[in-house]
Amino acid sequence: MSENNQLRDVFDAIADPTRRRLIRLLAEAEEIPLHELTAQFQMGRTAVSKHLTILKEAGLVVDRKVGRETRFRLNASPLREIQDWVAFYSKFWSMNMLRLSQLLEEEED
């Protein structure tokens, strides 16, 4: 699924802590079968699958069948949207803190 065909907003997809943990697990491995992902959570396979579906709809996860097993891997490129958003506000706060610092220095003089 390409970034232009995303069915779900990336911000919505990462809003849930379980999905963020899934992303972390997938980032640490090249590819992980569903049963290994499920073993990392205190929830059933169906619940983990639902979270993975949401991540797939946002383009963050790609799956493939290997025999009867489904394996998942991370597609991190949609996370660039989040990185860009955070970078904008990081710059925003840096500039405001610099202005505040300058203002405080002027008041001291």
Backbone bond lengths (Angstrom), bond angles and torsions (degrees), N, CA, C in turn:
res aa  C-N    CA-C-N  psi(-1)  N-CA   C-N-CA  omega(-1)  CA-C   N-CA-C  phi
1 M - - - 1.455 - - 1.516 107.98 -
2 S 1.288 117.78 125.41 1.457 120.70 -179.92 1.520 110.04 -82.48
3 E 1.332 115.05 163.27 1.457 119.60 -178.72 1.520 111.45 -60.30
4 N 1.330 117.66 -31.50 1.461 120.95 -178.64 1.524 112.37 -73.16
5 N 1.330 117.48 -17.36 1.461 120.69 -177.97 1.520 112.75 -105.38
6 Q 1.309 118.13 19.85 1.449 121.13 -178.84 1.516 110.26 -62.76
7 L 1.322 115.17 136.74 1.456 121.00 178.37 1.527 111.69 -93.37
8 R 1.331 115.87 -16.01 1.464 120.66 -175.18 1.521 109.31 -135.84
9 D 1.312 115.38 146.28 1.459 122.02 177.91 1.529 109.66 -67.76
10 V 1.323 116.49 136.28 1.464 121.45 -178.76 1.529 110.62 -63.00
11 F 1.316 117.29 -38.43 1.465 120.64 179.07 1.530 110.61 -62.71
12 D 1.321 116.89 -40.66 1.457 121.64 176.95 1.524 109.97 -63.29
13 A 1.306 116.48 -41.54 1.461 120.88 -176.88 1.525 112.07 -64.37
14 I 1.323 117.65 -37.18 1.465 119.39 -177.76 1.529 113.10 -91.93
15 A 1.318 116.76 1.58 1.464 120.03 -177.78 1.526 112.73 -65.80
16 D 1.296 117.62 -26.00 1.459 122.08 -176.44 1.537 110.55 -90.50
17 P 1.334 118.21 132.89 1.468 120.80 -179.77 1.531 113.56 -60.57
18 T 1.319 117.12 -34.00 1.467 119.69 178.32 1.521 110.34 -64.19
19 R 1.320 116.97 -41.98 1.466 119.73 179.84 1.525 111.21 -69.10
20 R 1.331 116.58 -35.46 1.472 118.35 175.81 1.525 110.23 -64.64
21 R 1.315 116.71 -37.80 1.473 119.82 177.51 1.530 110.71 -67.01
22 L 1.315 117.17 -39.65 1.458 120.44 175.82 1.527 110.98 -59.91
23 I 1.320 116.39 -43.51 1.466 120.77 177.84 1.520 109.93 -59.86
24 R 1.316 116.86 -44.07 1.468 121.09 179.31 1.524 110.90 -60.74
25 L 1.323 116.66 -46.70 1.464 120.51 179.31 1.526 111.34 -60.62
26 L 1.325 115.75 -42.52 1.463 119.83 -179.98 1.530 111.48 -69.29
27 A 1.318 116.99 -31.88 1.465 120.56 178.70 1.529 111.22 -69.04
28 E 1.312 116.20 -28.05 1.464 121.03 -177.99 1.524 113.12 -84.51
29 A 1.315 117.15 -8.59 1.465 120.96 -178.65 1.521 109.41 -133.78
30 E 1.286 115.66 156.47 1.465 119.16 178.56 1.527 110.85 -70.86
31 E 1.321 115.50 -43.39 1.458 121.19 -178.01 1.530 107.78 -159.50
32 I 1.329 116.57 140.94 1.463 119.91 -177.16 1.528 109.58 -133.52
33 P 1.327 117.47 132.14 1.468 120.46 174.84 1.530 110.88 -70.66
34 L 1.315 115.73 153.69 1.464 121.73 -178.17 1.524 111.57 -55.69
35 H 1.319 118.06 -42.66 1.470 119.11 -176.65 1.533 111.75 -64.84
36 E 1.324 118.14 -31.13 1.472 120.44 176.78 1.528 110.91 -73.37
37 L 1.314 117.12 -36.96 1.463 119.88 176.05 1.528 110.07 -65.31
38 T 1.306 116.12 -44.72 1.466 120.93 -178.83 1.527 110.90 -59.85
39 A 1.323 117.34 -36.32 1.464 121.37 -179.35 1.530 112.60 -63.98
40 Q 1.321 117.60 -17.15 1.460 122.11 -178.80 1.532 112.96 -85.68
41 F 1.323 116.91 -4.10 1.467 121.34 -174.67 1.513 111.03 -127.79
42 Q 1.316 115.48 155.92 1.453 120.85 174.67 1.523 109.23 -96.07
43 M 1.313 114.32 56.63 1.461 121.49 177.27 1.510 107.09 -150.50
44 G 1.289 116.23 165.18 1.458 120.63 -177.81 1.516 113.64 -78.14
45 R 1.309 113.47 171.28 1.461 121.74 179.68 1.531 111.47 -60.00
46 T 1.325 117.01 -38.81 1.463 120.55 -179.18 1.525 111.10 -63.08
47 A 1.321 117.18 -42.91 1.467 120.81 179.76 1.525 110.59 -65.07
48 V 1.324 117.63 -43.68 1.467 120.86 178.18 1.525 109.35 -63.02
49 S 1.313 117.05 -41.74 1.470 121.27 178.91 1.522 111.75 -60.54
50 K 1.332 116.92 -38.97 1.468 120.35 178.30 1.528 110.83 -63.67
51 H 1.326 116.67 -41.48 1.470 119.82 177.44 1.530 110.43 -64.80
52 L 1.324 116.67 -41.48 1.465 120.34 178.65 1.525 111.24 -64.07
53 T 1.321 117.40 -35.80 1.466 121.02 177.52 1.520 110.58 -62.36
54 I 1.308 116.78 -42.23 1.469 120.58 178.02 1.524 110.19 -62.68
55 L 1.324 116.88 -42.62 1.464 120.63 177.59 1.523 111.16 -65.20
56 K 1.320 116.77 -37.11 1.474 120.54 176.86 1.522 110.46 -64.97
57 E 1.320 117.65 -41.93 1.467 121.76 -179.94 1.525 111.63 -63.18
58 A 1.325 116.68 -26.88 1.467 120.98 177.42 1.526 111.50 -88.80
59 G 1.319 117.00 -0.91 1.455 121.25 179.44 1.514 114.28 80.82
60 L 1.329 117.22 9.41 1.453 121.48 -176.83 1.525 113.98 -85.38
61 V 1.317 116.99 -18.72 1.459 121.48 -177.09 1.520 109.69 -131.45
62 V 1.309 114.44 140.74 1.459 121.97 175.72 1.524 106.70 -121.77
63 D 1.318 116.16 139.19 1.464 118.59 178.14 1.522 110.60 -123.29
64 R 1.332 114.37 161.09 1.464 120.46 174.69 1.511 108.11 -150.64
65 K 1.306 114.42 148.73 1.461 121.46 178.18 1.515 109.19 -89.08
66 V 1.316 115.72 134.69 1.456 123.10 172.31 1.526 105.21 -129.00
67 G 1.312 115.38 98.37 1.465 119.37 -172.60 1.516 109.62 65.74
68 R 1.325 116.29 -125.90 1.471 120.89 178.55 1.533 111.66 -91.33
69 E 1.296 116.90 -1.18 1.456 121.93 -174.38 1.530 110.84 -99.88
70 T 1.333 115.94 142.71 1.465 121.30 173.23 1.517 107.57 -106.22
71 R 1.328 115.10 128.60 1.469 121.49 178.99 1.521 109.15 -113.29
72 F 1.323 114.70 144.40 1.455 121.11 -175.93 1.526 110.23 -121.53
73 R 1.334 114.34 146.51 1.461 120.21 173.53 1.521 108.44 -140.61
74 L 1.309 114.18 157.74 1.466 121.30 -178.33 1.521 110.77 -83.37
75 N 1.321 115.68 138.10 1.458 122.85 167.55 1.527 104.77 -114.72
76 A 1.323 116.77 97.17 1.467 121.01 -171.16 1.525 114.10 -79.38
77 S 1.316 118.35 -9.22 1.478 118.81 -174.31 1.529 114.10 -58.17
78 P 1.336 121.34 -35.83 1.468 118.66 176.75 1.530 113.74 -64.82
79 L 1.329 117.15 -18.25 1.463 119.65 178.33 1.524 111.89 -68.96
80 R 1.324 117.07 -14.98 1.472 120.29 177.66 1.528 110.35 -60.00
81 E 1.325 117.29 -34.66 1.474 120.60 177.79 1.529 110.34 -58.90
82 I 1.316 116.37 -41.18 1.460 120.81 179.27 1.521 110.31 -71.05
83 Q 1.319 115.96 -42.07 1.462 120.08 177.94 1.524 110.68 -59.24
84 D 1.325 117.41 -43.53 1.466 121.21 179.30 1.521 111.26 -64.05
85 W 1.317 116.76 -40.23 1.459 121.47 179.87 1.530 110.63 -64.73
86 V 1.324 116.12 -46.55 1.463 120.93 179.36 1.527 110.38 -64.84
87 A 1.323 117.18 -40.40 1.465 120.89 179.84 1.527 110.95 -61.18
88 F 1.325 116.96 -39.65 1.465 120.24 177.97 1.521 110.84 -59.33
89 Y 1.330 116.97 -47.27 1.456 120.19 -177.90 1.518 112.18 -75.38
90 S 1.288 117.57 -27.31 1.457 120.58 173.54 1.525 109.56 -63.41
91 K 1.319 116.02 -44.56 1.465 121.03 177.10 1.534 109.92 -64.56
92 F 1.331 115.98 -42.01 1.465 121.74 178.08 1.527 110.71 -55.96
93 W 1.338 117.12 -50.17 1.462 120.44 -177.92 1.519 111.53 -69.91
94 S 1.319 117.51 -36.31 1.471 119.75 177.10 1.515 110.78 -60.75
95 M 1.314 116.09 -44.58 1.473 120.10 179.28 1.522 110.83 -64.22
96 N 1.319 117.55 -42.17 1.463 120.31 179.92 1.524 111.78 -67.51
97 M 1.308 117.63 -37.07 1.462 120.22 177.53 1.527 110.31 -67.94
98 L 1.328 116.56 -37.41 1.462 120.38 176.40 1.531 110.31 -63.20
99 R 1.320 116.94 -43.93 1.471 120.75 177.76 1.528 111.44 -62.14
100 L 1.321 115.97 -42.43 1.460 120.28 178.92 1.523 109.92 -63.39
101 S 1.303 117.08 -43.75 1.457 121.22 178.38 1.523 110.97 -60.04
102 Q 1.327 116.62 -44.27 1.468 120.64 178.77 1.518 111.14 -63.78
103 L 1.332 116.31 -41.02 1.460 120.79 178.78 1.531 110.81 -62.98
104 L 1.313 117.26 -43.02 1.464 120.99 179.36 1.521 110.98 -65.51
105 E 1.323 117.49 -38.30 1.461 120.88 177.39 1.523 110.78 -65.01
106 E 1.322 116.87 -39.41 1.480 120.73 178.19 1.515 111.23 -64.78
107 E 1.312 116.96 -38.28 1.465 120.71 179.91 1.521 111.32 -69.17
108 E 1.339 117.10 -31.76 1.460 120.49 178.60 1.518 111.61 -69.69
109 D 1.327 116.86 -30.78 1.480 121.57 -178.27 1.481 111.64 -77.54
